[in-house]
Amino acid sequence: MRTLPLLLMLICGTAGAQTTIQHPTNVFPGKAWVTATPEGLGWSLERLDEARKFFNTLPPASLVVVDHGRVAIEWGDPAMRIMVSSVRKSVLSVLYGIDLPSRKLDLDTTVGQLGIDDDPPLTGEEKTATVRMLLEARSGIYHSYVAGTPAMLLSKPERGSHAPGTFFYYNNWDFNVLGTIFERQFHTTIGNEFHDKIAVPTQMEDFRSEDMYYMHAAPDDPTSQKSVHPAYLFRLSARDLARLGYLMLRQGNWNGNRIVPSNWIEQSTIAYTENARDGAGYGYLWWINGFGLPVKNFYALGALGKFLVVVPDRDLVVVLLNHTEFPRDAPTMPLAEYNKIPNVSVPHMGHLLELLLRAQGSAQLTERPAADSK
């Protein structure tokens, strides 16, 4: 009579093990990612094939999808290091979260109090902008800056047109100055902090110290690109960037090691500006709830199609890196010429994400026309 209970225990144990394999939680990669087949994680292969066909219409790119801590999809070259453009800003947000508790920098300190200026000089009103306003891209400082797309430069407001804190403008001056403030106040470099406090503890496979570098204003740059504050740039692989996304998904915890305070992740992924661009909000250097998806998400976005997307309710991280990098002379290109560069647009990425979510399962998504990949 003892055979039946024992058999039931074995059956239940086996079922539990299968559930764990199909939907693992809190699984962390070591030197390499743990992998799983999409079908083993419950994905629809038929719907995944639709996603693959659409991906193949895009410019050459790397795609990595992490489901419950395991790499389910690798298309393209996941190890290729690519300049991730404005994804750098979300990286810096994470670094601020790591270092703020020990350095005790008050986010409501003004740039004037921090001794921040530029050439030509800031006005008295501009100097009242705070670090928090820079993080939210609401500084009201419309000074010339290093790097930026033609569209950003064309949409830049006139200096003095909006008081600090009153208007959202996706502003490379704000973002570059945040790099200057970080290095001055925390007495370190962005590259060293990223290497020591993110790349090493998360065991990034491809990042090298020289993959973080600066772009300074050049003597022959037009006035619109002149500033004393350089842009800080990163080259990252899709599989390494996925580790940063997984760190965010796990609320700053990495296999029991607290790397980023969870309250910072919560604060930085709140939309302080609703509908900032393309229907998405903007937090502290992160885009919030974009792509028209019916599930909450936050993401980093770089020019020409560099995406790091975190979907907490699906336990999903999606990284897509267009292999085409942002040209050094892009800010001076006519907009029509810039628009000819191979690009993965936000609508393209939104449609790919929709297809991936359908393939993954449970959510019922409304059908919409496929984005034109041309």
Secondary structure, 3 states (H helix, E strand, C coil): CCHHHHHHHHHHHHHHHHHHHHCCCCCCCCCCCCECCCHHHCCCHHHHHHHHHHHCCCCCEEEEEEECCEEEEEECCCCCCEECCCHHHHHHHHHHHHHHHHHCCCCCCECCCCCCCCCCCCCCCHHHCEHHHHHCCCCCCCCCCCCCCHHHHHCCCCCCCCCCCCCCCCCHHHHHHHHHHHHHHHCCCHHHHHHHHHHCCCCCCCCCHHHEEEECCCCCCCHHHCCCCCEEEEEECHHHHHHHHHHHHCCCEECCEECCCHHHHHHHCCCCEEEEECCEEECCCCEECCCCCCCCCEEEEECCCEEEEEEHHHCEEEEEEECCCCCCCHHHCCHHHHCCCCCCCHHHHHHHHHHHHHHHCCCCCCCCCCCCCC
